[in-house]
Amino acid sequence: MSAKTELSRRKFLTTAAAAAVSGAATTSNAFTIVPRHVLGRGFTPPSDLLNIAGVGVGGIGRANLVALASQNIVALCDVDWDYAYKTFEHLDTDIQVLKTRLDSPDPQPIPGMPLVEFDRVKAQKRLDGMIRLKTEHWPKAKHYQDYREMLEKQKDIDAVVVATADHMHAPIALAAMDLNKHVYVQKPLTWSVDESRRLSRRAKELKIATQMGNQGHSLNDARTVVEYIRAGAIGEVREAHIWTNRPLGFWPQGVPRPEALKQPADTLKWNGRGITARIANSFAGSYPVPDTLAWDLFLGVGPRVEYHPIYHPFNWRGWVDWGAGAIGDMGAHLIDHTMWALDLGFPTSIETVSTPFNGASYPLATQTFYEFPARGKMPPVTMTWYDGGLLPRKPEELGDEELNKGGGALIVGSKGKLLHDTYGAKPRLLPKSLHESYGKAPQKLPRIPGEDHEMNWVDAAKGNAEASCPFEYAARLTEVMLLGVVALRAGKKINYDGPNMRITNVPQANDFLRREYREGWNSPSGKSA
């Protein structure tokens, strides 16, 4: 990093931190309504654009804003501006890499290797979005650390994108919804089952556009999955297997909470307990909270935990306090299509088995067994979730081909099987002869223009479309995912009364369906009490 760049970055961080502490971030002026003839052909007047705020902009939130860069990005909020600044700073490199790829011819296919697809139209659109975000929105948008301050002070916001840690999705979304803002919330929709129910109910009460950030729901391939199954291409479905390789090095799981030894190391045995204590001690230490990180705001509704770099950034996903583990991360991209196609409601029983679970950090691998009841003429369905590298048995119909170890779904019917990759990509019928003889499934579902999940939400906010994955559906999908976590924490098979949101056989496990918010964060909207 050049001295000039570093100086500029330090100046920005100092200014942002000072603004957050002093409340200096002020409401920006509302955009002027400019007639089309003044702007000229090819320009969209500000009055036709949505004023969008991003909360949690350093990771996937940045990608969401790139996709929304054709609109007005008027406010950016993050609890860690050092991390967020670095991701925006990296836009320069990302822009140059994508420009080079677009300017280069497609590489020649390598014999024996699958063809790497590159959609130049989508890539050009992404490039345009990155350039506009970096050069236009980033310099002009107001910066905040506390979303509550942003919502209180900045009155020109029409819509809010929430891409924070899982445990803050519901409080921020509800606070925005209470102000009648359109909301786009990253997956999983919420941290708890109770929060999913609350967001679904609130969305039904309001005339706002809602969307969960499982972008695969807007892909043409995903809709083809649903059309195949609903058309009866594989017959009557009673069984589904769904897997991901996460966490697989993306973030740590199966680790103990950092803690100093409670007895001398030479008195510990070299058994499981002794080794776990040594590992916890190796992480222990007093780490100052970075100046640009508002740790208390990160903790939000969660319990009070002392800062440690093992938790933030991103590693929060593997900790029960803030994340939902692998099923929370990837379930919305994988379970989605089976639930959608088969119109699955709430499961009646859920059981999760796993590698050792210490109650604080999710296990290295889990397997969750769901039982869904019959729906009308459709029979009961068993669905099995695998993560951490666990896989279902390979179907014989694949022959020499292997299952995609990164993730996928195998849906088993009475006439055949359907296999697809993560996000519902590359659906194909098994055996191959069935795929070839059946041909294309009748197209019954509408396609999302450009397969653009974020802009579909914008169109819904403007009244020009229906949201692809609104909260009414997203909340149910999220609840099914989170019930796998509840069963893990319960430590035994649970029987579930979905209509009443109640576990009937393990009463104490009902505590895992909700959480008590930390003092000062007790109101449903997430505003301080």
Summary of the structure (lengths in Angstrom):
residues: 529
radius of gyration: 24.0
end to end distance: 43.5
largest distance: 81.7
contacts: 1717
relative contact order: 0.14
helix: 42%
strand: 15%
